[in-house]
Amino acid sequence: MPPARILPTIVFAQFAGTSLWFAGNAVLPELQQALHLQSGALGLLTSAVQLGFISGTLVFAFLSLADRVSPRLLFLLCALLGAGTNALVAFVPHSLTSVLLLRGLTGFLLAGIYPVGMKIAASWYSSGLGKAIGYLVGALVLGTAFPHLLRGLEASLPWQQILLAVSVLAATGGVLLYLLVPDGPYLSKGAKFHFSNMLQVFRAKEFRSATFGYFGHMWELYTFWAFVPFILALAAPQLQSKQVSVWAFWVIAAGAVGCIGGGYLSQKYGSGKVAFWQLLCSGVCCLLSVVVLQVREPLLLLPFLLFWGVVVAGDSPQLSTLTAKTAPPQLVGTALTVVTSIGFAITVVSIQLTSYLLQVLPAPYVFVLLTPGPVLGLLSLRRLLGK
């Protein structure tokens, strides 16, 4: 039985480190004013982090860093360096190029935090891995939602202080994890660098089933999160701007309930069944959205979006658990990193496609087109229902 401090420390460190991801979102209006940006250019700031993360995960997976060096040390270094690149945004000359570069570097360094945190959890938990990763992803979900709450409550801190506070939080999380969480008993060591490591992990059929389930889930997840404020403003026009932000926080944050609750259910029913049924429910929400978004009744819309928020994220930790369990033991870190990289690349395609379709189709008919993701995931997960 792991010491009681292990899971809370990993969860806090994961939340603290991944808060760097969305720090730019919390100060977007202020950055827009400082950089004299047009509204359409703001998407570049978010895309810079996403593309940096994709690049980082590809490099980390290619070099098998998470399996060749101490994951605790890797997490610490990336948390400290990421805190630094995030804080520098408050001090560098305010040009779009410099800010995009720093946000991209922050995303690159997050590759040593998010998937590596799951690797550290996997080194401590075997039978309880689904519950442990449920808490980790739940913390990430809350970090995703937090900027919307800041906007809704009209936090009055200067934007530079917000960035610095997030940087201190991230650095603190990295130091605490390094000091309080030693290498776990299930940590596999001795992996060597080979050009084929990234491809080798895909040779197992069960691993491919888990990863394609994850890819289908990612086609839906971040697109839903990205457009929650748009959906609320569209389908509930009577809501004021601050109300939209607060409800967006609750809808996205509801995913933490699905992550943590699903983690406990996985102890009884297995990660495969929990992931399958949550993905099925979110797929049904995709189909029903074409009806609900046309009704424009808040008493129907808000409970529907809250439920969708629970299930759209709730399968994520169980899919990551299945990925870790079915990967070659000596390449768990590489497997989690490369799968995460591909998954986030899929989100970029899905978000851009949805943005385009919203220009050519009536909005209520667009989000039903997220359904193919859950369908692909469900077809892939059938062989893992007993896991």
WOQUI-V116179 format. One line per field, one symbol per residue. psi: psi as a letter, one per 40 degrees, with the letter a starting at -180 (. if undefined). A space follows every 50 residues. Layout:
# WOQUI-V116179
psi: ???
This chain:
# WOQUI-V116179
psi: hiideddddddddddddedddeddddfdddddddefiideeddddddddd ddddddddddddefdeedihdddddddddddddddddddedihgiddddd dddddddddedeccddddddddedhcdfdddddddddddddddddddddd ddefheiidddddddddddddddddddddegihieehhieiihidedddd dedhddddddddddddddddcdddddedddddddegeehidddddddddd ddddddddddddddddddeidddddddddddddddddeddddeedfhddd ddddddddddddddeddddddddddeihdefddddddddddddddddddd dddddddeeeihdeededeeddddddddddedeede.
